[in-house]
Structure formats: C-alpha cells, structure tokens
Amino acid sequence: MLRLYLLRHAKSSWTNPALADYDRPLNKRGRKDLPNIAHYMQQQNYQPQRILCSGAMRTRQTLAGILPALTTDCSIQLLSGLYEGYAPDYLLVLRDHAQNNQSVMIVGHNTGMQEIALRLIGAGDRALLNDMEIKFPTGSLAVLDFDVPSWNDVTAQTANLSDFVKPRDLLPPQDPIESPQSEMEPDTPFSDF
C-alpha cells in the first residue's frame, strides 16, 4: 500500500506588497498553527519517507515547522514545479520523484492541492470528502492511501481518503513540539530551508 500526504502551506503574510509572491513568508497565524499540525502528525504516526516541497518561502517554512514531528529518516527535495502546479503537474512530480518510497508528502499550494486530492480520491469518509470539496484551507493535511504497487499505477479515483484535518480542527498540544518559529518575531521568516 502506498500513502500520500498532501500538506498545503500554512497561512502566509501579505504585509509587504512589494515582496514577490514566491518570497512571501508565513504570518503569525501560520506560524502558530504549525506546532498543532506537527503534534497531530506525531500523534497519528504520520511519517513520510520522502517529502517533495515547493521552493517558495511559505512552503519551506511550513516544512521547517513540521520537521520536529518526524521521528524517522526521510529524504527532502525542493521542486519549483510545485509552485504554480495544477493537479496534472502534481501527479507528474509525484511519479517522477517518489522513487521506491511507500509514503510521500507533498508540501504545496492551492489550487494544485485540492485538485489533485479530489481527482485521486475514489473512496473514503464522505464527510471529510465533502469538507475538502468546499475548501482545502492553508495548513490543511489530507492523507490518501492507494492499494497499488507503484506510484505509476496511481490514477484518478484510486485513492482512499483516510484523513483530512484543518488547523482549526486541532487543539494546541499539551506538550508543544519545539519549533523554530517559537522564538521568532511576527512576520520574520524562518531560516531558509
């Protein structure tokens, strides 16, 4: 069985209109959401073997915020093709870069996140799917499982939606996972990832 984690970047800042979209950092709310997402991933034992991440600042910062939750080794690759990608682009990136890993995470953007999830899902919790059809908010995580041997066999409606969680669904952890943003001033980018 193959597992795909789709993580949309956390909420980003629009305070500097002169900043290129690619370089926009996370805002205070986005940084605040990351420990909750990381804690949830740790509780659910969501441990991707490989992470494919857009090269944009907000996706790299999102990735940096969840790394403390990962307790197993994983390989990470930054890919510019995820920045403006749509569903077909995301599927091509997945097939080209998932290699022999059983579990892969894509940290990316909408509309690509929502489109690829909705195209791939053929079964799963109907309430979660209805929620995702309405919106795939920033910081949301979808977990899709495939009963196929290879990423090349992943096609439309072959996924089972196992989970879909939004930041507003999560309570702050009792013992927060240490994260780089906890020591930062508002709207200050994380170190480049």
Beta strands, then each sheet from edge to edge (+ up, - down):
strand 1: 2-8
strand 2: 50-54
strand 3: 75-79
strand 4: 103-108
strand 5: 121-124
strand 6: 141-146
strand 7: 159-165
sheet 1: 3+ 2+ 4+ 1+ 6- 7+ 5+
end
